[in-house]
Amino acid sequence: METKEQEIAAIKGTMSIESKYRVDYVDSGLPRWLIEAAFVCMVLQAAIDWSPLLKWTKAHTPWLQAVVMTFGSLVMYVALLRGSKRLYRPFTAGWWTVILFNILGFLSLSFPEFDEYLGLPIAVSLMLVYLPFGSLIAYCYRGRLRHVGIWMVLYILVSSVVPVMWYLLGAPYSDLIYWLMEFSTIGVILVYAWVLRRVLVR
């Protein structure tokens, strides 16, 4: 007759990769109101990302722009860093890296005189970090955490990589392309914010 331990081991042995590595929620230990405030901030980030408003805030209220553009994602990433510690692959170094570059982004946005020197290197570094890190999360996990990885990749592709490549390749630029890029960026930020919230809030 099998012992209780053997039965449990047999059950664990038959678990599929899908169920074993599915993560729909991580407990960050942060208060619910802080996560919700971060989500609202990311919604405001989507609104402020509209080019005319982005240029105006950069010229008149750079500190406010810096807070709106970075506070929400910083809180979300800190929450994921804390909540992922108990997962089989916490990716601690990856989360710390994206947190660090978002802090540098905040400093760059807060001080326009630094943005001339730091803006481009930080933007390029974020592309180099978000793309492989998001892909790694999407590959290693299932469930809502996998969606975080997928949308992390889409977020950086739509908001940064595609516009830069379009410009560098000298592709034709029209009003239609302008509005497509504007609304695509706003839309992907909103979805990304919602995906982050879903994995952090029950």
C-alpha positions as CSV (number, residue, x, y, z in Angstrom):
1,M,0.0,0.0,0.0
2,E,1.2,3.5,-0.8
3,T,2.0,5.9,2.0
4,K,0.5,9.4,2.1
5,E,3.9,10.8,1.1
6,Q,4.0,8.5,-1.9
7,E,0.5,9.5,-3.0
8,I,1.5,13.2,-2.8
9,A,4.7,12.5,-4.7
10,A,2.7,10.7,-7.4
11,I,0.3,13.6,-7.7
12,K,3.2,16.1,-8.0
13,G,4.8,13.9,-10.6
14,T,1.8,14.0,-12.8
15,M,1.4,17.8,-12.6
16,S,1.7,19.4,-16.0
17,I,4.1,22.3,-16.7
18,E,1.0,24.4,-17.4
19,S,-0.3,24.0,-13.9
20,K,3.0,23.9,-12.1
21,Y,4.2,27.2,-13.4
22,R,0.9,29.0,-13.8
23,V,0.9,32.3,-11.8
24,D,-2.3,34.4,-11.7
25,Y,-1.5,36.4,-8.6
26,V,1.6,37.4,-6.6
27,D,1.3,38.8,-3.1
28,S,3.5,41.8,-2.9
29,G,2.6,42.7,0.7
30,L,2.0,46.3,-0.5
31,P,-1.3,48.0,0.5
32,R,-4.2,47.7,-2.0
33,W,-4.5,51.5,-2.2
34,L,-0.9,51.9,-3.3
35,I,-1.4,49.4,-6.2
36,E,-4.6,51.2,-7.2
37,A,-2.8,54.6,-7.1
38,A,0.0,53.2,-9.3
39,F,-2.6,51.9,-11.8
40,V,-4.3,55.4,-11.9
41,C,-0.9,57.0,-12.4
42,M,-0.3,54.7,-15.4
43,V,-3.6,55.7,-16.8
44,L,-2.5,59.3,-16.5
45,Q,0.8,58.3,-18.1
46,A,-1.2,57.1,-21.1
47,A,-3.0,60.4,-21.3
48,I,0.1,62.5,-20.9
49,D,1.9,60.5,-23.6
50,W,-0.2,62.3,-26.3
51,S,2.6,64.3,-28.0
52,P,1.2,67.9,-27.6
53,L,0.5,67.3,-23.9
54,L,3.9,65.5,-23.5
55,K,5.7,68.5,-25.0
56,W,3.7,71.0,-22.9
57,T,4.4,69.2,-19.6
58,K,8.0,68.8,-20.4
59,A,8.4,72.5,-21.0
60,H,6.3,73.7,-18.1
61,T,6.1,71.0,-15.4
62,P,8.9,68.6,-15.8
63,W,8.7,67.3,-12.2
64,L,5.0,66.5,-12.6
65,Q,5.7,64.8,-15.9
66,A,8.5,62.7,-14.3
67,V,6.2,61.6,-11.5
68,V,3.3,60.7,-13.8
69,M,5.6,58.9,-16.3
70,T,7.4,56.8,-13.7
71,F,5.6,56.5,-10.4
72,G,3.0,53.9,-11.5
73,S,5.4,51.5,-13.2
74,L,8.0,51.8,-10.4
75,V,5.4,50.8,-7.8
76,M,4.2,47.9,-10.0
77,Y,7.7,46.7,-10.5
78,V,8.6,46.9,-6.8
79,A,5.4,45.0,-6.1
80,L,6.3,42.3,-8.6
81,L,9.8,42.1,-7.2
82,R,8.5,41.5,-3.7
83,G,5.8,39.1,-4.8
84,S,8.0,37.0,-7.0
85,K,10.4,36.1,-4.3
86,R,8.5,32.9,-3.6
87,L,8.3,31.8,-7.2
88,Y,10.5,29.1,-8.6
89,R,12.2,31.8,-10.8
90,P,11.9,35.1,-9.1
91,F,14.0,37.0,-11.7
92,T,15.3,39.3,-8.9
93,A,18.1,40.8,-11.0
94,G,15.7,41.5,-13.9
95,W,13.2,43.4,-11.7
96,W,16.0,45.4,-10.0
97,T,17.3,46.3,-13.5
98,V,14.0,47.7,-14.8
99,I,13.5,49.5,-11.4
100,L,16.9,51.1,-11.7
101,F,16.4,52.3,-15.3
102,N,13.0,53.7,-14.4
103,I,14.6,55.7,-11.5
104,L,17.2,57.0,-14.0
105,G,14.3,57.9,-16.3
106,F,12.7,59.8,-13.5
107,L,15.9,61.8,-12.9
108,S,16.3,62.5,-16.6
109,L,12.7,63.8,-16.9
110,S,12.9,65.8,-13.7
111,F,16.0,67.7,-14.9
112,P,15.7,68.7,-18.6
113,E,19.3,69.7,-18.7
114,F,20.3,66.1,-18.0
115,D,17.8,64.7,-20.5
116,E,20.0,65.9,-23.4
117,Y,22.7,63.6,-22.2
118,L,20.8,60.8,-20.4
119,G,17.5,60.6,-22.4
120,L,18.7,58.6,-25.4
121,P,21.0,56.1,-23.5
122,I,18.3,55.4,-21.0
123,A,15.7,54.9,-23.8
124,V,18.0,52.5,-25.6
125,S,18.9,50.7,-22.3
126,L,15.2,50.2,-21.6
127,M,14.7,48.6,-25.0
128,L,17.6,46.2,-24.4
129,V,16.2,45.3,-20.9
130,Y,12.4,45.1,-21.5
131,L,12.5,43.0,-24.7
132,P,14.6,40.0,-23.4
133,F,13.2,40.3,-19.8
134,G,9.6,40.3,-20.9
135,S,10.2,37.5,-23.3
136,L,11.8,35.5,-20.5
137,I,8.8,36.0,-18.2
138,A,6.4,35.0,-21.0
139,Y,8.4,31.9,-21.7
140,C,8.9,30.6,-18.1
141,Y,5.4,31.3,-16.8
142,R,1.7,30.7,-17.6
143,G,-1.4,32.6,-16.5
144,R,-1.5,36.3,-15.8
145,L,2.2,36.6,-15.1
146,R,2.8,35.4,-18.6
147,H,0.6,38.2,-19.9
148,V,2.8,40.7,-18.0
149,G,5.8,39.4,-20.0
150,I,4.0,39.6,-23.3
151,W,2.7,43.1,-22.7
152,M,6.1,44.3,-21.4
153,V,7.5,43.4,-24.8
154,L,4.5,45.0,-26.7
155,Y,4.8,48.1,-24.5
156,I,8.4,48.8,-25.4
157,L,7.9,47.7,-29.1
158,V,5.0,50.0,-29.7
159,S,6.1,53.0,-27.5
160,S,9.8,53.0,-28.5
161,V,11.2,50.5,-30.9
162,V,8.7,50.9,-33.8
163,P,8.7,54.8,-33.8
164,V,12.5,54.8,-33.7
165,M,12.9,52.3,-36.4
166,W,10.3,54.0,-38.5
167,Y,12.3,57.3,-38.2
168,L,15.7,55.7,-38.8
169,L,14.5,53.8,-41.9
170,G,13.1,57.0,-43.3
171,A,9.7,55.5,-43.8
172,P,6.9,57.9,-45.0
173,Y,5.3,59.8,-42.3
174,S,1.7,61.1,-42.7
175,D,-1.2,62.2,-40.4
176,L,-2.5,58.7,-40.5
177,I,0.8,57.2,-39.3
178,Y,1.0,59.9,-36.7
179,W,-2.4,59.1,-35.2
180,L,-1.9,55.3,-35.5
181,M,1.3,55.6,-33.4
182,E,-0.2,58.0,-30.9
183,F,-3.3,55.9,-30.2
184,S,-1.3,52.6,-30.3
185,T,1.0,53.9,-27.7
186,I,-1.8,55.2,-25.5
187,G,-3.7,51.9,-25.9
188,V,-0.8,49.6,-25.1
189,I,0.0,51.6,-21.9
190,L,-3.5,51.3,-20.7
191,V,-3.6,47.5,-21.4
192,Y,-0.2,47.1,-19.8
193,A,-1.3,48.9,-16.7
194,W,-4.4,46.7,-16.4
195,V,-2.4,43.5,-16.9
196,L,0.0,44.6,-14.1
197,R,-2.9,45.4,-11.8
198,R,-4.6,42.0,-12.4
199,V,-1.6,40.0,-11.3
200,L,-1.2,42.2,-8.1
201,V,-4.8,42.5,-7.0
202,R,-7.1,39.6,-6.2
